[in-house]
C-alpha cells in the first residue's frame, strides 16, 4: 500500500489530480459494494437451498430416469 504523499508539498494541479482520482475510485467502490450485496444475497439463497436439500431424504436426491 502506498503512503500518503506530503500534501503540503503537492502543487495545486497535483492536488486536483489526486481529488479526481479519488472521485473515480469512490465511484468504483460504490459499484463494487453494490455488486457484493447482490452476490451475498445470492449466496444466502443458495445456502438456503442447500439447507432444504440436506433435510430431504436421500431417495429424493436421486434423478429419475
N, C-alpha and C positions, 0 to 999 in steps of 0.2 A: 504494500500500500504506500502510495506517495505521501510525503509530508506536505503539510500546508505551506505554501510559499510565504515569505515575509511580505505581507500585504502593503506595508509602508514603502517597500522598495519597488512595487509594481507601478508601471505607468498607468495613466487613465485608460489608454487603449487596451493594455493587458488586463486591467480590471473589468472592462467592458466585455472582452473576450471570455474571461472566466465566468462572468454572470451569464452570458449567452450559453456557454457550455453547461452550466448548472441548470438552466431552464430546460434545455434539451434532455438532460439526464432525469430531471424531475418528471417530465412527461413519460419517459421510458419506464421509470419506476412505477408510475401510476398505472400504466398499461400492464406491467408485469404483476402487480398486486391484484389487478382485476382478473387476469388470467389464472393466477394462483388460486383465487377464491372459487372460480369456476371449476378448476381441476380438483380442488379439495371437496367441493360438493359432489363431483362425480365419484371420487374415491369413497366418500361416505355412502353413496348409493350402492356402489359395487360391494362394499363391505356389508351393507345390509342384505344384499342378495346372498352373499356367501354365508351369512349367519342363518338365513332362512334355509338355504340348501343343506347346511350341516344338520339341521333339525329334521330333514326329510329322510325317511327310511332309505337304506341303500338300494333296495329294489326299484325305487322311483328314479334313481340317478342313471340307471341303465337305459340306453337308447332302445327304442322299439323298432323292429325291422318289419 
